[in-house]
Amino acid sequence: MNQLRELAQPFGASLVSKAPQGKYGDYVKHSTVNERMLSVVGAHSFEVVELIRGQAAEVKTTSRSWPARDGAVVGCLARMTVEIDGRTVTVTEVGDVEQPAMNEDGRNAKDAASDAYKRCAMRVGLGLHLWSGDSYFLPAQLDKTAAEATQENVVAVVATAKAIR
């Protein structure tokens, strides 16, 4: 199995957590995404390129409130470079922070970086099924492409063998 095909393999149901009420999309923990990346592609580069600061809206719960604040870390721009099947690929993504007024900027930076890491991994095929849902077709397409390439190779070998005779 090639690396791209391994990355495209969906996570098992036991690793996928349901989205909290009011949130969209099931998810896989950051540590699990990182483990799969390391197990498939090995060491790779990930860097936060820029912290994004902006207005953190006020948050009120039944027990506490956090005031709005300007200049809070609300996201980041990050870059991942990885070698997949002998090809170096670099992707850049944005990670964001939910309710940034609730945390200090250090925590917000970590949350944004985690989100960006998972989004970068998605861009190289890992966890893409979580975004695609029932319309996810990448593994089947990769299998079809591999089968067609194998068939083309067989035809070429047979033609070469006939030409040599």
C-alpha positions in Angstrom: 0.0 0.0 0.0 1.4 3.4 -0.9 1.6 6.3 1.6 -1.2 8.3 0.0 -3.5 5.3 0.1 -2.6 4.8 3.8 -3.3 8.4 4.6 -6.7 8.2 2.8 -7.7 5.2 4.9 -10.5 6.4 7.3 -10.0 6.3 11.0 -11.7 3.4 12.8 -15.0 4.2 14.5 -13.4 3.7 17.9 -11.1 6.7 17.2 -13.8 9.1 16.0 -15.6 11.2 18.6 -19.0 12.7 18.0 -19.2 16.5 17.7 -20.5 18.1 20.9 -24.0 19.3 20.8 -24.3 22.5 18.8 -21.0 21.8 16.9 -20.6 20.5 13.4 -18.5 17.5 12.4 -17.2 14.4 14.1 -13.5 14.6 15.0 -10.3 12.7 15.9 -8.0 13.9 18.7 -4.9 15.8 17.8 -2.6 13.1 19.3 -4.3 10.4 17.1 -3.8 12.4 13.9 -0.2 13.0 14.9 0.4 9.3 15.5 -1.1 8.3 12.2 1.0 10.9 10.4 4.2 9.6 12.1 3.3 6.0 11.4 2.7 6.6 7.7 5.1 9.3 6.6 7.6 9.5 9.5 9.1 12.7 10.7 7.7 15.8 9.0 7.9 19.5 9.4 5.1 21.6 11.0 5.5 25.3 11.8 3.3 28.1 12.9 4.0 30.8 10.4 1.9 33.6 11.9 -0.4 34.1 14.9 -3.6 35.8 13.9 -4.9 38.4 16.4 -8.3 39.9 16.5 -11.4 40.7 18.5 -12.4 38.0 21.0 -16.1 38.2 21.5 -17.5 38.2 25.0 -18.6 34.8 26.3 -21.3 34.3 28.9 -22.2 31.1 30.6 -24.6 30.4 33.4 -21.8 30.5 35.9 -19.3 32.9 34.5 -18.5 35.5 31.8 -15.4 36.5 30.0 -15.1 40.0 28.6 -14.5 40.8 25.0 -10.9 41.8 24.3 -9.0 43.2 21.3 -5.7 41.8 20.0 -6.4 38.2 21.3 -4.9 35.2 19.5 -7.9 34.0 17.4 -6.0 31.7 15.0 -2.8 31.0 13.2 -1.4 30.3 9.8 0.7 27.1 9.7 2.7 25.1 7.2 3.4 21.4 7.0 6.0 19.8 4.8 6.0 16.1 4.3 7.3 13.5 1.9 4.6 11.2 0.5 5.5 8.4 -1.9 8.8 10.1 -2.7 7.3 13.5 -3.4 7.8 16.5 -1.1 4.5 18.2 -0.4 4.0 21.5 1.5 0.6 22.7 2.6 -0.5 25.8 4.4 -3.7 26.0 6.5 -5.4 28.2 9.0 -6.3 27.0 12.5 -8.8 28.9 14.6 -9.8 29.1 18.3 -13.3 28.7 19.6 -14.3 31.3 22.1 -10.9 32.9 22.4 -11.9 35.3 25.2 -12.1 32.2 27.5 -8.4 31.5 27.4 -5.0 33.2 27.6 -3.2 33.8 24.4 -0.7 30.9 25.0 -3.5 28.4 25.2 -5.2 30.0 22.2 -2.0 29.6 20.2 -1.8 25.9 21.1 -5.5 25.4 20.2 -5.0 27.2 16.9 -1.9 25.2 16.0 -3.6 22.0 16.8 -6.5 22.9 14.5 -4.1 24.0 11.8 -2.1 20.7 12.1 -5.3 18.6 11.6 -6.3 20.8 8.7 -2.8 20.4 7.1 -3.1 16.6 7.6 -6.5 16.7 5.9 -5.0 18.4 2.9 -2.7 15.4 2.4 -5.5 13.0 2.8 -5.6 12.1 6.5 -9.0 12.4 8.1 -10.5 13.8 4.9 -13.4 11.4 5.4 -14.5 13.4 8.5 -15.1 16.4 6.2 -16.5 14.5 3.3 -19.0 12.3 5.2 -21.0 9.9 3.1 -19.6 11.3 -0.2 -16.0 10.2 0.6 -14.6 8.5 -2.4 -10.8 8.9 -2.2 -9.7 5.4 -1.3 -11.9 3.9 -4.0 -10.5 6.3 -6.6 -6.9 5.6 -5.5 -7.6 1.9 -5.8 -9.1 2.4 -9.3 -6.2 4.5 -10.4 -3.7 1.9 -9.1 -5.6 -0.9 -10.9 -5.6 1.0 -14.1 -1.8 1.7 -13.8 -1.2 -2.0 -13.1 -3.2 -3.0 -16.2 -1.3 -0.5 -18.3 2.0 -1.9 -17.0 0.8 -5.5 -17.8 -0.2 -4.4 -21.4 3.2 -2.7 -21.9 5.1 -5.8 -20.6 3.2 -8.1 -22.9 3.7 -5.8 -25.9 7.5 -5.6 -25.1 7.7 -9.4 -24.8 5.9 -9.8 -28.2 8.2 -7.3 -29.8 11.3 -9.1 -28.5 10.2 -12.5 -29.9 
